[in-house]
Amino acid sequence: MKQLITLVAVALLTINSFAQKADDRGYLVKVGDMAPDFEMTLTDGSSVKLSDLRGHVVMLQFTASWCGVCRKEMPHIEKEIWQAYKDKGLKVFGVDRDEPKAKALEMIEATGISYPMGLDDNANIFGLYADKKAGVTRNVLIDKEGKIIFLTRLFNEEEFAALVKKIGEEVK
């Protein structure tokens, strides 16, 4: 019996050591990682699979209608990122965390954004990138090969400016 308990304890410790742990900003991924693949339905009814976007620089904006910081950041994403770089091949997708389509559409209308918005039922996509207990208002920038090259959290003007600069460098 003692051997069995020891064996189970060792197995649990081994499994736990392989579990992903979130960083101090709640991210499970880091710069240099391949971006976890997913497929999501957009508010227009179409769908997109991240791996199908290889060859493009992609930005994911994790958001929710109840998030005031998200709403503050979205017009900046629209003007300084989406409008500035969409014709240079940049793909931007809002990823609305665990809300019905109607809420996402209300947020789009209220913030005046035109970039595509996807629906993330049960925060399953969010959970690939960050701890599900962590908050939204985070951006993930992915290069043409599918690697994560920049991560933001909250809306910090200096960090946002660095994100915009990185996008400009990548879409050349």
C-alpha positions as CSV (number, residue, x, y, z in Angstrom):
1,M,0.0,0.0,0.0
2,K,2.8,2.4,0.9
3,Q,4.4,1.8,-2.5
4,L,1.1,2.5,-4.3
5,I,0.8,5.8,-2.4
6,T,4.3,6.7,-3.2
7,L,3.8,5.9,-6.9
8,V,0.6,8.0,-7.1
9,A,2.4,10.9,-5.4
10,V,5.3,10.8,-7.8
11,A,2.9,10.6,-10.8
12,L,0.9,13.6,-9.5
13,L,4.1,15.6,-9.0
14,T,5.3,14.7,-12.5
15,I,2.0,15.7,-14.1
16,N,1.9,18.9,-12.2
17,S,5.4,19.9,-13.3
18,F,4.2,19.7,-16.9
19,A,1.1,21.8,-16.3
20,Q,1.4,25.3,-17.8
21,K,1.7,28.1,-15.3
22,A,0.6,31.6,-16.0
23,D,3.2,34.4,-15.8
24,D,2.7,37.5,-13.7
25,R,0.3,39.0,-16.3
26,G,-1.8,35.9,-16.6
27,Y,-0.3,34.6,-19.9
28,L,0.2,30.9,-20.5
29,V,2.2,31.7,-23.7
30,K,5.3,33.8,-24.2
31,V,7.1,35.6,-27.0
32,G,8.8,33.0,-29.2
33,D,6.1,30.3,-28.7
34,M,4.1,29.1,-31.6
35,A,0.6,30.6,-31.3
36,P,-1.9,28.0,-30.2
37,D,-4.2,27.2,-33.1
38,F,-8.0,27.6,-33.0
39,E,-11.0,28.1,-35.1
40,M,-13.7,30.7,-34.3
41,T,-16.9,32.0,-35.6
42,L,-17.1,35.7,-36.4
43,T,-20.0,37.9,-35.8
44,D,-20.8,38.0,-39.5
45,G,-21.3,34.1,-39.4
46,S,-18.0,33.3,-41.2
47,S,-15.2,31.4,-39.5
48,V,-11.5,31.7,-39.3
49,K,-8.8,29.3,-38.4
50,L,-5.5,30.8,-37.1
51,S,-3.2,28.4,-38.9
52,D,-4.9,29.3,-42.2
53,L,-3.6,32.8,-41.8
54,R,0.1,31.9,-42.0
55,G,1.9,34.3,-44.3
56,H,0.1,37.2,-42.6
57,V,0.9,39.1,-39.5
58,V,-2.0,38.5,-37.1
59,M,-3.1,40.5,-34.0
60,L,-5.6,39.0,-31.6
61,Q,-7.4,41.4,-29.3
62,F,-9.0,39.6,-26.3
63,T,-11.9,41.7,-25.2
64,A,-15.4,41.7,-23.6
65,S,-18.2,44.2,-23.6
66,W,-18.1,44.7,-19.8
67,C,-14.4,45.7,-20.0
68,G,-14.0,49.5,-19.8
69,V,-10.3,49.4,-20.6
70,C,-11.1,47.3,-23.7
71,R,-13.6,49.9,-24.8
72,K,-11.0,52.6,-24.3
73,E,-8.3,50.7,-26.3
74,M,-10.5,49.6,-29.2
75,P,-10.7,53.0,-31.0
76,H,-6.9,53.2,-30.9
77,I,-6.6,49.7,-32.4
78,E,-9.1,50.7,-35.1
79,K,-7.2,53.9,-36.0
80,E,-3.6,53.3,-35.3
81,I,-3.4,49.6,-36.2
82,W,-6.3,48.3,-38.3
83,Q,-6.8,51.3,-40.6
84,A,-3.1,52.0,-40.8
85,Y,-2.0,48.4,-41.7
86,K,-5.0,46.4,-43.0
87,D,-4.0,47.2,-46.6
88,K,-0.5,45.9,-45.9
89,G,-1.7,42.4,-45.1
90,L,-2.2,42.7,-41.3
91,K,-5.1,40.6,-39.9
92,V,-6.7,41.9,-36.8
93,F,-9.4,39.9,-34.9
94,G,-11.2,40.9,-31.7
95,V,-11.9,37.8,-29.6
96,D,-15.0,38.5,-27.5
97,R,-14.7,36.4,-24.3
98,D,-17.7,34.3,-23.5
99,E,-20.5,36.6,-24.5
100,P,-23.5,36.1,-26.8
101,K,-23.3,37.5,-30.4
102,A,-25.7,40.3,-29.5
103,K,-23.3,41.7,-26.8
104,A,-20.4,41.6,-29.2
105,L,-22.4,43.5,-31.8
106,E,-23.4,46.1,-29.3
107,M,-19.7,46.6,-28.4
108,I,-18.8,46.9,-32.0
109,E,-21.4,49.6,-32.5
110,A,-20.5,51.4,-29.3
111,T,-16.8,51.5,-30.0
112,G,-17.0,52.2,-33.8
113,I,-14.6,49.4,-34.8
114,S,-14.6,47.8,-38.2
115,Y,-12.1,45.0,-37.7
116,P,-13.6,41.5,-37.4
117,M,-14.9,40.2,-34.1
118,G,-14.9,36.5,-33.2
119,L,-16.9,34.8,-30.5
120,D,-15.1,32.8,-27.8
121,D,-17.7,30.5,-26.2
122,N,-16.7,29.5,-22.7
123,A,-13.4,31.5,-23.1
124,N,-11.8,28.4,-24.7
125,I,-9.6,30.4,-27.1
126,F,-8.7,32.8,-24.3
127,G,-7.7,29.7,-22.2
128,L,-5.2,28.7,-24.8
129,Y,-3.3,32.0,-24.3
130,A,-4.0,33.0,-20.7
131,D,-5.3,31.7,-17.4
132,K,-9.1,31.8,-17.6
133,K,-9.1,33.6,-14.3
134,A,-7.0,36.4,-15.8
135,G,-8.6,39.5,-17.2
136,V,-9.1,40.6,-20.8
137,T,-7.6,43.7,-22.5
138,R,-4.7,41.8,-23.9
139,N,-3.2,41.7,-27.4
140,V,-1.2,38.9,-29.0
141,L,0.9,39.7,-32.1
142,I,1.8,36.7,-34.3
143,D,4.3,36.8,-37.1
144,K,3.9,35.3,-40.6
145,E,5.3,31.9,-39.4
146,G,2.8,31.6,-36.6
147,K,5.1,32.6,-33.7
148,I,4.1,35.0,-30.9
149,I,6.2,38.2,-31.2
150,F,4.5,40.7,-28.8
151,L,2.1,40.5,-25.9
152,T,0.3,43.4,-24.2
153,R,-1.8,43.6,-21.0
154,L,-4.2,46.4,-20.2
155,F,-3.9,49.7,-22.1
156,N,-0.5,51.3,-21.4
157,E,0.3,54.0,-24.0
158,E,4.0,53.2,-24.1
159,E,3.4,49.4,-24.5
160,F,0.7,50.2,-27.2
161,A,3.1,52.5,-29.1
162,A,5.7,49.7,-29.0
163,L,3.1,47.3,-30.4
164,V,2.2,49.6,-33.2
165,K,5.9,50.0,-34.0
166,K,6.4,46.2,-34.0
167,I,3.5,45.8,-36.4
168,G,5.0,48.4,-38.7
169,E,8.3,46.5,-38.8
170,E,6.6,43.2,-39.4
171,V,4.3,44.2,-42.3
172,K,7.1,45.7,-44.4
